Amino acid sequence: MDNAGTQELKRTPLHAAHLRAGARMVPFGGWDMPVQYAGVKAEHTAVRERAGMFDVSHMGEFRVQGPGALDFLQHVTTNDVSKLKPGRAQYNWLPNATGGLVDDIYVYREASEDFLLVVNASNIQKDWTHLQALLPGHGVTLTDESDRTALLAVQGPHAETLLQPVTDTDLSGAKKNAYFHATLLGVPVRLARTGYTGEDGFEVFAASEHAERLWDGLLGLGITPAGLGARDTLRLEAGFPLYGHEFTDTIHPLSSGYGWVVKDKAHHGRDALQTPSPQRLIGLRLDRVPVREGYPVKLDGVVVGHVTSGTTSPTLGHPIAAALVDAHAAAAGHFTVEVRGKDHDATPTPMPFYRRA
């Protein structure tokens, strides 16, 4: 959560719906967003066991079109966009020139020369400026569709079963990362079998004016509204990095263990990414004391890193954390985390902490 003043906060098309539902609203990335409705644990459990729904309309959407669209995206990203067929989605990175990330993004291919990029809410302006600077000479039209796009994430093991009766498309044939046009509750949408919780589910793109109709209709199906609090515990259990925590402009992204996102191709920032990462991202388990971002991580009493994200796992019932530590210390079998001046034992644990059965 950030500390932005509430007077300047932006609102998604579902802001009024959140207030009607009794959500507790907080500043996040320049937006006034719901952090919880019934409570983080209840919302987290609903997603793990049935289905929950998040308003992620604060995310940004950029359209990339034209005969040079593929070449442009190959230049500005690390993953191989040429492998992305129409109707498919791909996780990707926007590297800067100095060994960090401008953002981590999702790329959706609508057609051979038509792509949609979904970027983090807090990075919309930064990403736009970065892409505009690299645009000349590529024969590409770049359009910001963020303000006219609503985005909902329906996540959980019952997501397909609940959505199937109210859509015109056979969802059973939509594999992971599928992306397609459909109608949902009578509303024209694009559905993607993607998400950020470690569960099966769909992300729903729609015109902003249809957002409340979709939200209310999905609530009527028994899908639980879930806020940013549950989204964070779910994504950390699933081992997903979050920009601003595990990724920044200055953290070497290969510290994350996501090296598969960088393919052997020419791209902006390639030389800087080929330098070895001085740190590694590790998972930690603690017995009782929850730890938060920034807490020092020690090896034999010496600070070797810091916590990037921490919570008490609602699924596992104990504290978990992701931490960036010096590469030479990453293989150690025991660490401590300093909490308010006292060191607490922390056991290295492979991520993800939770994996869907």
Sine and cosine of phi, psi and omega as CSV:
sin_phi,cos_phi,sin_psi,cos_psi,sin_omega,cos_omega
0.00,0.00,0.57,-0.82,0.00,-1.00
-0.95,-0.31,0.03,-1.00,-0.09,-1.00
-0.94,-0.34,0.40,0.92,-0.03,-1.00
-0.87,0.49,0.55,-0.84,0.02,-1.00
-0.92,0.38,0.61,-0.79,-0.10,-1.00
-0.94,0.34,-0.38,0.92,-0.07,-1.00
-0.92,0.39,-0.46,0.89,-0.06,-1.00
-0.98,-0.21,0.09,1.00,-0.08,-1.00
-0.95,0.32,0.62,-0.78,0.08,-1.00
-0.99,0.13,0.31,-0.95,-0.01,-1.00
-0.80,-0.61,0.66,-0.75,0.08,-1.00
-0.98,0.18,0.20,-0.98,0.03,-1.00
-0.89,0.46,-0.20,0.98,-0.05,-1.00
-0.97,-0.24,0.21,0.98,-0.07,-1.00
-0.84,0.55,-0.73,0.69,-0.01,-1.00
-0.90,0.43,-0.60,0.80,0.01,-1.00
-0.90,0.43,-0.61,0.79,0.03,-1.00
-0.90,0.43,-0.67,0.74,0.01,-1.00
-0.90,0.44,-0.65,0.76,0.03,-1.00
-0.89,0.47,-0.55,0.84,-0.03,-1.00
-0.99,0.14,0.00,1.00,0.05,-1.00
0.99,0.17,0.38,0.93,-0.03,-1.00
-0.92,0.40,0.55,-0.84,0.20,-0.98
-1.00,0.03,0.86,-0.52,-0.11,-0.99
-0.99,-0.15,0.60,-0.80,0.01,-1.00
-0.65,-0.76,0.40,-0.92,0.13,-0.99
-0.95,0.32,0.71,-0.70,0.03,-1.00
-0.49,-0.87,0.92,-0.40,0.06,-1.00
0.86,0.51,0.48,0.87,-0.01,-1.00
1.00,0.02,0.10,0.99,-0.04,-1.00
-0.87,-0.50,0.45,-0.89,0.13,-0.99
-1.00,-0.06,0.96,-0.27,-0.20,-0.98
-0.82,-0.57,0.45,-0.89,0.05,-1.00
-0.97,0.24,0.80,-0.60,0.06,-1.00
-1.00,-0.06,-0.50,0.87,0.08,-1.00
-0.26,-0.97,0.34,-0.94,0.07,-1.00
-0.90,-0.44,-0.98,0.21,0.00,-1.00
-1.00,0.09,-0.25,0.97,-0.06,-1.00
0.72,-0.69,0.57,-0.82,-0.11,-0.99
-0.87,0.49,-0.71,0.71,-0.07,-1.00
-0.90,0.44,-0.69,0.72,0.00,-1.00
-0.90,0.44,-0.65,0.76,-0.01,-1.00
-0.94,0.33,-0.64,0.77,0.06,-1.00
-0.86,0.51,-0.74,0.67,-0.03,-1.00
-0.90,0.43,-0.61,0.79,0.03,-1.00
-0.86,0.51,-0.65,0.76,0.00,-1.00
-0.94,0.34,-0.67,0.75,-0.02,-1.00
-0.93,0.38,-0.54,0.84,-0.15,-0.99
-0.96,-0.29,-0.44,0.90,-0.07,-1.00
-0.69,-0.72,-1.00,-0.10,0.04,-1.00
-0.32,-0.95,0.68,-0.73,0.09,-1.00
-0.80,-0.60,0.25,-0.97,-0.08,-1.00
-0.71,-0.71,0.76,-0.65,0.00,-1.00
-0.90,-0.44,0.62,-0.78,0.21,-0.98
-1.00,0.03,0.94,-0.34,0.04,-1.00
-0.89,-0.46,0.54,0.84,0.01,-1.00
-0.93,0.37,-0.21,0.98,0.05,-1.00
-0.96,0.27,-0.27,0.96,0.08,-1.00
-0.90,0.44,0.40,-0.92,-0.02,-1.00
-0.99,-0.13,0.51,-0.86,0.05,-1.00
-0.79,-0.62,0.86,-0.52,0.06,-1.00
-0.91,-0.42,0.73,-0.69,0.07,-1.00
-0.99,-0.12,0.76,-0.66,0.04,-1.00
-0.88,-0.48,0.89,-0.45,-0.10,-1.00
-0.70,-0.71,0.43,-0.90,0.11,-0.99
0.82,-0.57,0.22,-0.98,-0.05,-1.00
-0.88,0.47,-0.37,0.93,0.01,-1.00
-0.98,-0.17,0.20,0.98,-0.12,-0.99
-0.88,0.47,-0.72,0.69,-0.02,-1.00
-0.90,0.43,-0.72,0.69,0.00,-1.00
-0.88,0.48,-0.64,0.77,0.02,-1.00
-0.88,0.47,-0.73,0.68,-0.02,-1.00
-0.93,0.38,-0.56,0.83,0.09,-1.00
-0.89,0.46,-0.54,0.84,-0.02,-1.00
-0.97,0.26,-0.62,0.79,-0.15,-0.99
-1.00,-0.09,-0.16,0.99,-0.03,-1.00
-0.87,-0.50,0.22,-0.98,-0.02,-1.00
-0.99,-0.11,-0.49,0.87,-0.01,-1.00
-0.98,0.18,0.27,-0.96,-0.07,-1.00
-1.00,0.01,0.99,-0.12,-0.06,-1.00
-0.94,0.34,-0.35,0.94,0.01,-1.00
-0.91,0.42,-0.34,0.94,0.03,-1.00
-0.99,0.14,-0.12,0.99,-0.08,-1.00
-1.00,0.03,0.94,-0.35,0.00,-1.00
-0.99,0.10,0.41,-0.91,0.10,-1.00
-0.80,0.60,0.70,-0.72,-0.03,-1.00
1.00,0.02,0.26,0.97,0.01,-1.00
-0.76,-0.65,0.36,-0.93,-0.01,-1.00
-0.82,-0.57,0.42,-0.91,-0.09,-1.00
-0.54,-0.84,0.73,-0.69,0.14,-0.99
-0.96,0.27,0.63,-0.78,-0.12,-0.99
-0.42,-0.91,0.18,-0.98,0.02,-1.00
-0.83,-0.56,0.55,-0.83,0.21,-0.98
-0.96,-0.27,0.98,-0.19,-0.01,-1.00
-0.99,0.16,0.48,-0.88,0.19,-0.98
-1.00,-0.06,-0.13,-0.99,-0.08,-1.00
-1.00,0.01,-0.01,1.00,-0.14,-0.99
-0.86,-0.51,0.26,0.97,0.10,-1.00
0.99,-0.12,0.25,0.97,0.09,-1.00
-0.84,-0.54,-0.13,-0.99,0.03,-1.00
-0.92,-0.40,0.71,-0.70,0.22,-0.98
-0.93,0.37,-0.62,0.78,0.00,-1.00
-0.13,-0.99,0.35,-0.94,0.29,-0.96
-0.96,-0.28,0.63,-0.77,-0.23,-0.97
-0.66,-0.75,0.16,-0.99,0.22,-0.97
-0.88,-0.47,0.67,-0.74,0.02,-1.00
-0.93,-0.37,0.79,-0.61,0.03,-1.00
-0.90,-0.45,0.79,-0.61,-0.01,-1.00
-0.99,-0.17,0.92,-0.40,0.02,-1.00
-0.99,0.16,-0.69,0.72,-0.05,-1.00
-0.43,-0.90,-0.03,-1.00,-0.13,-0.99
-0.87,0.50,-0.56,0.83,-0.03,-1.00
-0.86,-0.50,0.47,0.88,-0.10,-0.99
-0.62,-0.79,0.91,-0.41,-0.04,-1.00
-0.79,-0.61,0.49,-0.87,0.13,-0.99
-0.88,-0.48,0.76,-0.65,0.08,-1.00
-0.96,-0.29,0.74,-0.67,0.13,-0.99
-0.95,-0.31,0.84,-0.54,-0.10,-0.99
-0.87,-0.50,0.31,-0.95,-0.01,-1.00
-0.92,0.38,0.59,-0.81,-0.10,-0.99
-0.84,0.54,-0.68,0.73,-0.07,-1.00
-0.96,0.28,-0.17,0.99,-0.06,-1.00
-0.95,-0.33,0.11,0.99,-0.13,-0.99
-0.81,0.58,-0.79,0.61,-0.06,-1.00
-0.93,0.37,-0.63,0.77,0.01,-1.00
-0.90,0.44,-0.70,0.72,0.01,-1.00
-0.90,0.44,-0.67,0.75,-0.02,-1.00
-0.88,0.48,-0.72,0.69,0.01,-1.00
-0.89,0.46,-0.68,0.74,0.01,-1.00
-0.88,0.47,-0.75,0.67,-0.04,-1.00
-0.92,0.38,-0.61,0.79,0.04,-1.00
-0.88,0.48,-0.61,0.79,-0.02,-1.00
-0.92,0.39,-0.48,0.88,-0.04,-1.00
-0.99,-0.11,-0.02,1.00,-0.14,-0.99
-0.97,0.26,-0.63,0.78,-0.15,-0.99
-0.81,0.59,0.69,-0.73,0.07,-1.00
1.00,0.03,-0.03,1.00,-0.07,-1.00
-0.99,-0.15,-0.12,0.99,0.00,-1.00
0.91,0.42,0.74,0.68,-0.12,-0.99
-0.76,-0.65,0.61,-0.79,0.18,-0.98
-0.97,-0.23,0.82,-0.58,0.01,-1.00
-0.92,-0.39,0.84,-0.54,-0.07,-1.00
-0.81,-0.59,0.73,-0.68,0.06,-1.00
-1.00,0.00,0.94,-0.34,-0.03,-1.00
-0.97,-0.25,0.23,0.97,-0.14,-0.99
-0.87,0.50,-0.71,0.71,-0.11,-0.99
-0.94,0.33,-0.35,0.94,-0.02,-1.00
-0.96,-0.29,0.19,0.98,-0.03,-1.00
-0.88,-0.47,0.78,-0.63,0.18,-0.98
-0.99,-0.17,0.59,-0.80,-0.02,-1.00
-0.70,-0.72,0.86,-0.51,0.04,-1.00
-0.90,-0.43,0.56,-0.83,0.06,-1.00
-0.88,-0.48,0.92,-0.40,0.06,-1.00
-0.98,-0.21,0.92,-0.40,-0.18,-0.98
-0.78,-0.63,0.62,-0.78,0.07,-1.00
0.65,-0.76,0.31,-0.95,-0.08,-1.00
-0.90,0.43,-0.34,0.94,0.02,-1.00
-0.99,-0.15,0.13,0.99,-0.09,-1.00
-0.85,0.52,-0.75,0.66,-0.04,-1.00
-0.89,0.45,-0.70,0.71,-0.03,-1.00
-0.88,0.48,-0.63,0.78,-0.03,-1.00
-0.96,0.27,-0.59,0.81,-0.06,-1.00
-0.99,0.14,-0.48,0.88,-0.14,-0.99
-0.82,0.58,-0.70,0.71,-0.04,-1.00
-0.92,0.40,-0.27,0.96,-0.09,-1.00
-0.91,-0.42,0.34,0.94,0.09,-1.00
-0.77,-0.64,0.30,-0.95,-0.05,-1.00
-0.99,-0.14,0.16,0.99,-0.09,-1.00
-0.86,-0.52,0.60,-0.80,0.06,-1.00
-0.96,0.28,0.97,-0.23,-0.07,-1.00
-0.95,0.30,-0.36,0.93,-0.04,-1.00
-0.91,0.42,-0.39,0.92,0.01,-1.00
-1.00,0.04,-0.04,1.00,-0.03,-1.00
-1.00,-0.03,0.96,-0.26,-0.01,-1.00
-0.99,0.15,0.12,-0.99,0.02,-1.00
-0.80,0.60,0.71,-0.70,0.00,-1.00
0.96,0.29,0.20,0.98,0.15,-0.99
-0.94,0.35,0.49,-0.87,-0.07,-1.00
-0.56,-0.83,0.86,-0.51,-0.17,-0.99
-0.40,-0.92,0.37,-0.93,0.08,-1.00
-0.99,0.14,0.57,-0.82,0.01,-1.00
-0.32,-0.95,0.07,-1.00,0.26,-0.97
-0.92,-0.39,0.60,-0.80,0.01,-1.00
-0.72,-0.69,0.87,-0.49,-0.06,-1.00
0.83,0.57,0.54,0.84,0.02,-1.00
0.99,0.15,0.07,1.00,-0.04,-1.00
-0.97,-0.24,0.74,-0.68,0.09,-1.00
-0.93,0.37,0.81,-0.59,-0.05,-1.00
-0.65,-0.76,0.18,-0.98,0.28,-0.96
-0.90,-0.43,0.77,-0.64,-0.01,-1.00
-0.95,-0.31,0.63,-0.77,0.07,-1.00
-0.76,-0.65,0.75,-0.66,0.04,-1.00
-1.00,0.09,0.95,0.31,-0.02,-1.00
-0.68,-0.73,0.17,-0.98,0.03,-1.00
0.07,-1.00,-0.07,-1.00,-0.17,-0.99
-0.65,-0.76,0.48,0.88,-0.10,-0.99
-0.85,-0.53,-0.19,0.98,-0.11,-0.99
1.00,0.06,0.05,1.00,0.04,-1.00
-0.92,-0.38,0.25,-0.97,0.16,-0.99
-0.92,0.40,0.36,-0.93,0.06,-1.00
0.34,-0.94,-0.08,-1.00,-0.08,-1.00
-0.71,-0.70,0.59,-0.81,0.18,-0.98
-0.97,-0.25,0.70,-0.72,-0.17,-0.98
-0.90,-0.43,0.92,-0.40,0.06,-1.00
-0.99,-0.14,0.75,-0.66,0.00,-1.00
-0.50,-0.87,0.30,-0.95,0.12,-0.99
-0.90,0.43,0.59,-0.81,-0.10,-0.99
-0.82,0.57,-0.58,0.82,-0.06,-1.00
-0.92,0.38,-0.25,0.97,0.01,-1.00
-0.99,-0.13,0.01,1.00,-0.17,-0.99
-0.87,0.49,-0.75,0.66,-0.07,-1.00
-0.92,0.38,-0.60,0.80,0.03,-1.00
-0.88,0.48,-0.68,0.73,0.03,-1.00
-0.91,0.41,-0.74,0.68,-0.04,-1.00
-0.85,0.52,-0.76,0.65,-0.03,-1.00
-0.91,0.41,-0.62,0.78,0.02,-1.00
-0.91,0.42,-0.64,0.77,0.00,-1.00
-0.94,0.34,-0.59,0.81,0.12,-0.99
-0.87,0.50,-0.62,0.79,0.01,-1.00
-0.91,0.41,-0.33,0.94,0.07,-1.00
-0.99,0.11,-0.05,1.00,-0.01,-1.00
1.00,-0.03,0.21,0.98,0.03,-1.00
-0.98,0.18,0.73,-0.68,-0.11,-0.99
-0.99,0.12,0.79,-0.62,0.11,-0.99
-0.93,0.36,0.69,-0.73,-0.05,-1.00
-0.73,-0.68,0.57,-0.82,-0.09,-1.00
-0.96,-0.29,-0.16,-0.99,-0.05,-1.00
-0.89,0.45,-0.50,0.86,-0.01,-1.00
-0.88,0.48,-0.76,0.66,0.02,-1.00
-0.93,0.38,-0.59,0.81,0.02,-1.00
-0.87,0.50,-0.59,0.81,-0.03,-1.00
-0.97,0.26,-0.66,0.75,0.03,-1.00
-0.92,0.39,-0.60,0.80,0.01,-1.00
-0.91,0.41,-0.72,0.70,-0.07,-1.00
-0.94,0.34,-0.56,0.83,0.02,-1.00
-0.95,0.32,-0.67,0.74,0.11,-0.99
-0.83,0.56,-0.63,0.78,-0.04,-1.00
-0.99,0.15,-0.06,1.00,0.07,-1.00
0.97,0.22,0.35,0.94,-0.01,-1.00
-0.99,0.10,0.79,-0.61,0.06,-1.00
-0.94,0.34,0.43,-0.90,0.01,-1.00
-0.83,-0.56,0.77,-0.63,0.02,-1.00
-0.88,0.47,0.68,-0.73,-0.08,-1.00
0.99,-0.12,-0.24,0.97,0.03,-1.00
-0.85,-0.52,-0.94,0.34,-0.01,-1.00
-1.00,0.03,-0.36,0.93,0.06,-1.00
-0.83,-0.56,0.64,-0.77,0.14,-0.99
-0.48,-0.88,-0.06,-1.00,0.07,-1.00
-0.92,0.39,-0.34,0.94,-0.10,-0.99
-0.90,-0.44,-0.25,0.97,0.05,-1.00
-0.98,0.20,0.76,-0.65,0.06,-1.00
-0.91,0.41,0.88,-0.47,-0.15,-0.99
-0.92,0.39,-0.37,0.93,0.01,-1.00
-0.96,0.29,-0.11,0.99,0.15,-0.99
-0.91,0.42,-0.34,0.94,-0.12,-0.99
-0.98,0.20,-0.24,0.97,-0.10,-1.00
0.99,0.13,0.16,0.99,0.03,-1.00
-0.99,-0.13,0.63,0.77,-0.03,-1.00
-0.87,0.50,-0.37,0.93,0.01,-1.00
-0.90,0.43,-0.25,0.97,0.01,-1.00
-0.98,0.22,-0.26,0.97,-0.01,-1.00
-0.97,-0.24,0.91,-0.40,-0.02,-1.00
-0.98,-0.19,0.32,-0.95,-0.03,-1.00
-0.98,0.20,1.00,0.05,0.01,-1.00
-0.44,-0.90,0.32,-0.95,0.08,-1.00
-0.97,0.25,0.76,-0.66,0.06,-1.00
-0.38,-0.92,0.31,-0.95,0.06,-1.00
-0.84,0.54,0.73,-0.68,0.04,-1.00
0.98,0.17,0.13,0.99,-0.10,-1.00
-0.87,0.49,-0.71,0.70,-0.07,-1.00
-0.87,0.50,-0.67,0.74,-0.03,-1.00
-0.92,0.40,-0.58,0.82,0.00,-1.00
-0.95,0.31,-0.30,0.95,-0.01,-1.00
-0.99,0.14,-0.13,0.99,0.10,-0.99
-0.97,0.26,0.59,-0.81,-0.02,-1.00
-0.89,0.46,0.60,-0.80,0.07,-1.00
-0.97,0.25,0.75,-0.66,0.02,-1.00
-0.98,0.18,-0.09,1.00,-0.07,-1.00
-0.73,-0.68,0.25,-0.97,0.10,-0.99
-0.73,-0.69,0.57,-0.82,0.09,-1.00
-1.00,-0.03,0.81,-0.59,-0.01,-1.00
-0.81,-0.58,0.34,-0.94,0.10,-0.99
-0.99,-0.17,0.57,-0.82,0.01,-1.00
-0.76,-0.64,0.61,-0.80,0.14,-0.99
-0.90,-0.43,0.72,-0.70,0.09,-1.00
-0.88,-0.48,0.39,-0.92,-0.07,-1.00
-0.99,0.14,-0.66,0.75,-0.12,-0.99
-0.69,-0.72,-0.66,0.75,-0.22,-0.98
-1.00,0.00,0.89,-0.45,0.09,-1.00
-0.91,0.41,0.60,-0.80,0.03,-1.00
-0.86,-0.50,0.43,-0.90,-0.09,-1.00
-0.84,-0.54,0.18,-0.98,0.01,-1.00
-0.81,0.58,0.71,-0.70,0.08,-1.00
0.99,-0.10,-0.24,0.97,-0.01,-1.00
-0.90,0.44,0.67,-0.74,-0.03,-1.00
-0.94,0.35,0.64,-0.77,0.09,-1.00
-0.94,-0.33,0.77,-0.64,-0.10,-0.99
-0.86,-0.50,0.50,-0.87,0.15,-0.99
-0.81,-0.58,0.87,-0.49,-0.05,-1.00
0.80,0.61,0.63,0.78,0.07,-1.00
0.99,0.10,-0.05,1.00,-0.03,-1.00
-0.96,-0.29,0.74,-0.67,0.01,-1.00
-0.92,0.39,0.83,-0.55,0.01,-1.00
-0.85,-0.53,0.07,1.00,0.00,-1.00
0.13,-0.99,-0.30,-0.95,-0.02,-1.00
-0.47,-0.88,0.38,-0.92,0.06,-1.00
-0.96,0.30,0.73,-0.68,0.08,-1.00
-0.99,-0.15,-0.54,0.84,0.06,-1.00
-0.49,-0.87,0.63,-0.78,0.04,-1.00
-0.49,-0.87,0.50,-0.87,0.02,-1.00
-0.29,-0.96,0.16,-0.99,0.25,-0.97
-1.00,-0.07,0.86,-0.51,-0.09,-1.00
-0.94,0.34,0.89,-0.45,0.05,-1.00
-0.90,0.44,-0.51,0.86,-0.02,-1.00
-0.98,0.21,-0.68,0.74,-0.11,-0.99
-1.00,-0.03,-0.40,0.92,0.09,-1.00
0.99,0.12,0.27,0.96,0.07,-1.00
-0.57,-0.82,0.28,-0.96,0.00,-1.00
-0.92,0.38,0.59,-0.81,0.10,-1.00
-0.72,-0.70,0.37,-0.93,0.00,-1.00
-0.42,-0.91,0.47,-0.88,0.24,-0.97
-0.96,-0.26,0.63,-0.77,-0.05,-1.00
-0.62,-0.79,0.62,-0.78,0.13,-0.99
-1.00,-0.09,0.85,-0.53,0.00,-1.00
-0.80,-0.61,0.34,-0.94,0.05,-1.00
-0.84,0.54,0.63,-0.78,-0.10,-0.99
-0.84,0.54,-0.60,0.80,-0.05,-1.00
-0.93,0.38,-0.34,0.94,-0.05,-1.00
-0.99,-0.16,-0.12,0.99,-0.22,-0.98
-0.89,0.45,-0.47,0.88,-0.07,-1.00
-1.00,0.00,0.08,1.00,-0.02,-1.00
-0.89,0.46,0.45,-0.89,-0.06,-1.00
-1.00,-0.08,-0.07,1.00,-0.02,-1.00
-0.38,-0.92,0.69,-0.72,0.07,-1.00
-0.77,-0.64,0.16,-0.99,0.26,-0.97
-0.81,-0.59,0.44,-0.90,0.08,-1.00
-0.87,-0.49,0.78,-0.62,-0.01,-1.00
-0.99,0.11,0.85,-0.53,0.03,-1.00
-0.83,-0.55,0.92,-0.40,0.00,-1.00
0.75,0.66,0.75,0.66,0.12,-0.99
1.00,0.09,-0.03,1.00,-0.02,-1.00
-0.85,-0.52,0.69,-0.72,0.00,-1.00
-1.00,0.06,0.70,-0.71,0.01,-1.00
-0.84,-0.54,0.65,-0.76,-0.01,-1.00
-0.88,0.48,0.65,-0.76,0.03,-1.00
-0.65,-0.76,0.80,-0.60,-0.05,-1.00
-0.98,-0.19,0.82,-0.57,0.07,-1.00
-0.85,0.52,0.72,-0.69,-0.06,-1.00
-0.67,-0.74,0.77,-0.64,0.01,-1.00
-0.86,0.51,0.61,-0.80,0.14,-0.99
-0.98,-0.18,0.54,-0.84,0.09,1.00
-0.96,0.29,0.44,-0.90,0.07,-1.00
-0.95,0.30,-0.49,0.87,-0.02,-1.00
-0.76,-0.65,0.68,-0.73,0.09,-1.00
-0.74,-0.67,0.76,-0.65,-0.02,-1.00
-0.88,0.48,0.71,-0.70,-0.03,-1.00
-0.94,0.35,0.00,0.00,0.00,0.00
